[in-house]
Amino acid sequence: MHFRKTQCVRTLIVDWLITFIIRILGVIVRWLPKWYALGLGGSLGHLLYFVLKKRRRIALENLKIAFGDEMSTDEQAQICRSSFQQIGKTAIEFLRFPKLTFDNIWEEVTVEGKEHLIQALTQGKGAIVFLSHFGNWELLALVYGALIPDRAKAIAFPLKNRYLNALTFQYRERLSLKLITRSQAVRETLRALRENFAVGFFADQNAGREGVFVDFFGKPASAVRGPATLALKTGAPLLLSMDIRQPNDRHHVLITPAINLEISGDLEQDVQTNTAHILKILEAYIRQYPDQWLWTHNRWKTQPDLKWQMKRQIRKRGVKHDA
């Protein structure tokens, strides 16, 4: 018991020190000129490419799955290096978030498709926004907070480091967007949609065995069910949005028109069909800007397990029968 208590205290001290160092780094990069700070970010990403060997290996494996014979090994390696540099720049930009306001954010960002979001919200059912780890995905919290003040929320997964978690939540919520924690996701998301909020889901990563399997770059991938399921059950419009970094390191945020959902009456099939459609759109953008997507995540880790899927179907039928 004493050992565990001591270990817990040590962990808290280390977590606090890490967060303190990140706060100091934030002060420094906010003091530096933007071009110099982002130059450091690119160099940081280049360093991470060599240091984070496991993440580099995962990224290269993902690129091989996605592009196979479409591009050479050297081309895939170049995309991998560039994607790490994008991550470094994103980290530096995140630390510079306190410099952004409702007014000056538009000096850094242009938005294409705001009218699609406004049109979706006029229906009074809220809007579900499918977000991806593309460009500077963290910037989307500030963009949506400034674009539709006090009408945007997003699902967020808490970090293990409580001090760093508080800091990241503070930065993300700077411009009116509010975060919904995972533990409250279902209840608070439904409430937000009833109150006509736009709710963002980062839904482009592996969803494990409980996900819905769809084709992604020609290979089955487990995808998050939430966005399509909520759209089908609530009638809220479903849109896709992402940030695209420009050559001059400004940002272009894209908001698509509401997805024209296919509805057959079979919810499981409809979730799969519509999720596959969204990921096909995302795949097209990844092909266009391959170094801007987060390749370091083990996207194809979970593959279809027939026995598990059969158990899941039996369990669902049992729940429906009890209801």
PyMOL commands that set and color helices and strands:
alter all, ss='L'
color gray80, all
select helices_A, chain A and resi 2-31+34-51+53-70+73-95+97-99+104-107+114-121+139-147+162-172+182-194+208-210+226-234+267-288+290-292+306-322
alter helices_A, ss='H'
color red, helices_A
select strands_A, chain A and resi 109-112+127-131+152-156+178-181+198-202+212-216+219-223+238-245+251-255
alter strands_A, ss='S'
color yellow, strands_A
deselect
rebuild
show_as cartoon
